[in-house]
Structure formats: structure tokens, C-alpha cells
């Protein structure tokens, strides 16, 4: 009797391990954004700490630990943490969405597919829907890569961050800082 569920899963084309959760590997993942100041100066920034999972139902969720912001300049990191992200009140941004886990599981090692997924981004106390064009690549039997194919353009004003943009502009003595922020990501998940 106990072999019947295993046999049924095999008939459906799923290995028993296909139903285990996947964990984000921080040291192999990245999230970058570009800040644009004084009309034509673009600076690449990133976050050093990400965490997340994909459940056996295909629910992707990951957190961006905002205190890990890395602009390449220590004082700018401090200003971003205190004046923009307000990390003492809003320690992380959270992203959630769904992937077709059956499609991911069916990929052979080295195979890939692209898709558009709907995500929810919670940042600074505000949750907004965003769309992202992604590429999914199976790196190993138990490891996948989820990469943005196009930048996701976020508007700081939509997340109640316009005052933070203005505060940064003033303290840096800049004529302008764009509230529009292109974001890209490369996330590696490994099956537990």
C-alpha cells in the first residue's frame, strides 16, 4: 500500500524530491539597482544579504535585507539605511510570486525557459504588484537560477520613498536624483 503513492508520483512524472522546498543561496545570488543623479550620472548598487525559498507549491518568496545595501561608499550606505530605507522601522523588502514548479522540475540540466511572472513587492510599508520577465535555468538536478531578463523599473514615490529621495538630494547637494530605479536580479535556489 505504501508504494502506491510513490508509483503514482512516478506516473505523473515527478520524483519524490520534486516536492521538497528550495532555499535561496545568498552567496550565489545578487540583486542590483541603478541610482541616477544629476540627470546623467548612474551608479550601480547592490544588497549583500538576501534570503528566501520556493515552496513545493511553487510560491517564491525572498527578502532583501536593506541594511546590507552596498553603494561602494560607506557614508552613502549609512545615508541610504537611515534616510532612505529607514531600516530601524523597515528592515527588509519582501518579494513574493509564483513559478511553474512542474515546468522547472521537467527541465533537464542546462535547459532554460523564459516567462513573465507577477510579483508582489512590499517595501517601506507599501505593497505593489510588479511584473518581471524572467529566465529559469536548471543548473543541477537540485539547483535552479532565476534571472531577470529586463530591469524592473520601480518608482520610489509608489513606496512612500519620495521624501527619502529628496533628503538624499539635499544632503549631497545634488540638483536632482531620479525617483525611477532599474532593478535586476539573479537568484540561485537549491532544493533541500
Helices and strands as residue ranges (DSSP letters): H 2-11, G 16-19, E 22-24, G 26-28, E 30-37, E 41-47, E 50-54, E 59-65, G 66-68, E 69-70, H 74-79, I 80-85, E 92-98, H 101-106, E 112-123, E 126-140, E 143-148, E 152-155, G 156-159, H 162-172, E 180-191
